[in-house]
Amino acid sequence: MTEMTTKEETNPYPPPTHETINNIQGMPTLQTLPEMDGTQKCYLGPKFMDAHSICLGDCVSLSSDACKFICRGWPRQDRAEGFIQFDDTVNSGVCRKSLHCPVSKRTRGEVHTLVKLEHQKLEHVTVQVIYTDIADSWTNSDSSSLCHYITAILRNMFLSNSCLVKCCNMKLGKMYKISYIVIDKLEPNVQCGLFTKETKVSVTKCTSKERFDQKYFQKRCFGIGGLERETAILKETLHLLFLPSDLKYKFKFARGILLRGPSGCGKTTLIKKVADDIDAFLLSINGAEVYGGRPGEGEGRLRQLFQKASQMSGEGPCILLIDEIDSLCPEKGMSIMIS
């Protein structure tokens, strides 16, 4: 039996005790099978597990250059050695690359560390729920049912602080229309634990997948040279528009903002930058895309666009951008690009 020693680590969720195995770098990662979704299984060679004192069902953490996955050790049925095959349902290092690329392409030759984690049964967890579509938004009356659904999805899973559980490929996730569950906080002084049927759940926030993806996986980090003044004015104006209705009843605000300038001067980029800074969902469409080949099709598209913007504003700030609006309502006798 390998002796476990306590050691402070710099990773996001340092376990109380652990054993780090560094000699897996270069081991090829096989494609995840559909039946592995939600199992958290990490298939390893039986001899490898015996050599490193990994028992059936032990909690392990796999680390690559950008991501960390929490799994349970499991022997390969074909008893082959020298391969890694794991389910990426629980991701402790959330990144766009880890959620939108196949496992074989994402981690082949990149997994460099395996850590055996100590864990305990969880009594309480705090989570955020990311539902599949804005139309599936949960109301306060659904809170008890939602906690029941979360318990069914997370039962018998190993979790850590700030990890993300990908439910979109799981049967229960599809049934309850939940794409992700973000673990905000575990119990005090608990870095890794097992979710059981007795574990209590508190839901702090419900968000649509579109807003969540745009905020965390489509984040735009850039600066706009020479437009600092315009950026500040636009941010201040939008901030006032997003005030609660009881705080702005004495003021009159414009119902829209028109940005005018030549093509390529940075109007669209400015809106994207401001939306990113004020944490608002950006819903954009090009004016030319509104037109349709049949009568009334353009009006129908505009109606659907504004209905979606109204739905998205129910869960937070939302900006509707109609780019190149002059294609919809051009000024007679002039050709000025306005967006």
Secondary structure, 3 states (H helix, E strand, C coil): CCCCECCCCCCCCCCCCEEEECCCCCCCECCCCHHHCCCCEEEECHHHHHHCCCCCCCEEEEECCCCEEEEEEEECCCCCCCCEEECCCEECCCCHHHHHCCHHHHHCCCCCEEEEECCEECCEEEEEEEECCHHHCCCHHHHHHHHHHHHHHHCCCEEECCCEEECCCCHHHHHHCEEEEEEEECCCCCCEEECCCCCEEEEEEEEEHHHHHHHHCCCCCCCCCCCHHHHHHHHHHHHHHCCCHHHCCCCCCCCCCCCECCCCCCHHHHHHHHHHHCCCEEEEEEHHHHCCCCCCHHHHHHHHHHHHHHHHHCCCCEEEEEECHHHCCCCCCCCCCEC
